[in-house]
Amino acid sequence: MTRAAATFLATLVLLGCGAPTQDTASGEATGERRVRIKIQSSYPFSMPVLGEAVVYLRDTLDALPGHEMDIKVYDVDKLVKPLQIFDAVSAGKIDAGLSFSPYWLGKVPAAAVFGAVPFGPETRDQLGWLYEGGGLELWRELYAEVDLVPVPCGALPPEASGWFRTPIESADDLVGLKVRYAGLGGKVLEKLGASATQIPAGDLFVSLERGVLDATEYSMPVVDRNLGFQKVAKHYYFPGWHQPASIMELIVHKPVWDGLSDGQRTTIETACHATTIFQIARGVSVQAEALAAFEADGVTIHTWSPEMLDVMRNATEELLAEMSAEDPDFARALDSQRSYLARQKPWSTIAYPPPAAN
């Protein structure tokens, strides 16, 4: 979707919406009152796909008419560090943040289910669950307990499975491995004997170069190339079993969200819808070129063997069962997602042709 198309759609949606709610009368003509919202990004504006989507969201919000919101999006680290965004928005220190819910696994375990589940739904089914299967309503219910409102605001195709300094021949090679993996994927590798940590993108190259890490995942090929991992690790693995889909989130401090008019909330959600389409299209269109560049750099591109994928899948099922038993909210979110997928299975298993053999 072009920005012009997104703007036209949003204009149609917004006609007639919006009771005044805030602190000045500058929007008398539209029925809105002007508000100011500061958004902290987890991703640098210069980062392919991830940062590009942040810029797209900012520019789309600027282009949409009549909402009377002054929205300032801050580049990474300008207000708080990426892994501090959840607490900062929850406490009202900043108005909103654009990030990734699996980062908050240690704070709200169920948050990870809304962003990415290992061996879970792909992007189309994850979005279907959120918007048509009750996922977003449950997400908002759980986040309300910590004074947050989530808005899905971007989606990625499958990520790479990560960079390894030495090849992984069997599950035994994971034992003792020092890895950076976000969310549930890191917990799965811990069950297989690895030592998983969550490190911001800006620290990953040096950590891998100096041997603080033996392996890392971060994102898709074009993003990983931007971070330079190919210079310090030569074994790149697929498929991204840990994140078949990655749903980005805009989290807003609940009192800020509640203080917006219906029209202003619709504006934000419409801009996020457009950003999601942009990020999916951009994400799938730029990966092949990055892979070719890696091969020219001497990177070996591996695919996990069926045996290794079975090991990881079994560990995933064990982990999800344990977390469901420990946390009722996690169980609710996972059960809701899986129930939706089960309802779709009679159609989804016959709707798509299998990939070509070559």
Secondary structure, 3 states (H helix, E strand, C coil): CCHHHHHHHHHHHHCCCCCCCCCCCCCCCCCCCCEEEEEEECCCCCCCCHHHHHHHHHHHHHHCCCCCEEEEEECCCCCCCHHHHHHHHHCCCCCEEEEEHHHHCCCCCCHHHHHCCCCCCCHHHHHHHHHHCCHHHHHHHHHHCCCEEEEEEEEECCCCCEEECCCCCCHHHHCCCEEECCHHHHHHHHHCCCEEECCCHHHHHHHHHCCCCCEECCCCHHHHHHHCHHHCCCEEEECCCCCCCEEEEEEEEHHHHHCCCHHHHHHHHHHHHHHHHHHHHHHHHCHHHHHHHHHHCCCEEEECCHHHHHHHHHHHHHHHHHHHHHCHHHHHHHHHHHHHHHHHHHHHHHHCCCCCCC
